[in-house]
Amino acid sequence: MVLTRFVSGEDTSLAAANSLEVLLDEAYPDDELVQSAVVKLASYRPGGGQFLFDTPEIQRRLLRIRDYLSHRT
């Protein structure tokens, strides 16, 4: 799964982030927490930068999303 590979550090590429952005957006269009992660993924760059999120920040956010979704009924 793309999310597992991203949070493990196996694949933190922009392509992986873009895939996650689309998958999460389409699967949970009405979930505010997930949509917040989608916005962050859209602003992801591996090295970060002004107004951008770096790899550790996105990994932390995705771990929270994974936990949240695993407990969602």
C-alpha positions as CSV (number, residue, x, y, z in Angstrom):
1,M,0.0,0.0,0.0
2,V,1.2,3.5,-0.9
3,L,0.5,4.9,2.6
4,T,2.5,2.1,4.3
5,R,5.5,2.6,2.0
6,F,5.4,6.4,2.5
7,V,5.3,6.3,6.3
8,S,8.0,3.7,6.5
9,G,10.3,5.9,4.4
10,E,10.4,3.3,1.6
11,D,8.8,5.7,-1.0
12,T,8.5,9.4,0.0
13,S,8.5,10.6,-3.6
14,L,6.3,13.3,-5.0
15,A,4.6,10.6,-7.1
16,A,3.7,8.6,-4.0
17,A,2.4,11.8,-2.3
18,N,0.3,12.6,-5.3
19,S,-1.2,9.1,-5.4
20,L,-2.1,9.3,-1.8
21,E,-3.6,12.8,-2.3
22,V,-5.9,11.5,-5.0
23,L,-6.8,8.2,-3.3
24,L,-7.7,9.9,0.0
25,D,-9.6,12.7,-1.7
26,E,-11.7,10.3,-3.7
27,A,-12.3,7.8,-0.9
28,Y,-13.1,10.4,1.9
29,P,-14.4,13.5,0.2
30,D,-16.6,14.6,3.2
31,D,-14.2,13.8,6.0
32,E,-12.6,17.0,7.3
33,L,-9.6,15.3,9.0
34,V,-8.7,13.3,5.8
35,Q,-9.3,16.4,3.6
36,S,-6.8,18.3,5.9
37,A,-4.2,15.6,5.0
38,V,-5.1,15.9,1.3
39,V,-4.3,19.7,1.5
40,K,-1.0,19.0,3.2
41,L,-0.1,16.3,0.6
42,A,-0.8,18.9,-2.1
43,S,1.8,21.1,-0.4
44,Y,4.4,18.4,0.1
45,R,8.0,18.6,-1.1
46,P,10.7,16.2,0.2
47,G,12.9,19.1,1.4
48,G,10.1,21.3,2.5
49,G,10.4,25.0,1.9
50,Q,8.4,28.2,2.4
51,F,4.6,27.2,2.6
52,L,5.5,23.5,2.0
53,F,5.5,20.4,4.2
54,D,8.6,18.2,4.4
55,T,8.8,14.4,4.6
56,P,8.7,14.0,8.5
57,E,5.7,16.3,8.8
58,I,3.7,14.4,6.1
59,Q,4.7,11.0,7.6
60,R,3.4,12.2,11.0
61,R,0.2,13.3,9.5
62,L,-0.3,10.1,7.6
63,L,0.4,8.0,10.7
64,R,-2.5,9.9,12.4
65,I,-4.7,9.4,9.3
66,R,-3.9,5.7,9.2
67,D,-4.7,5.3,12.9
68,Y,-7.9,7.4,12.5
69,L,-9.1,5.4,9.5
70,S,-8.4,2.0,11.2
71,H,-10.7,3.0,14.1
72,R,-13.4,4.5,11.9
73,T,-16.6,2.6,11.7
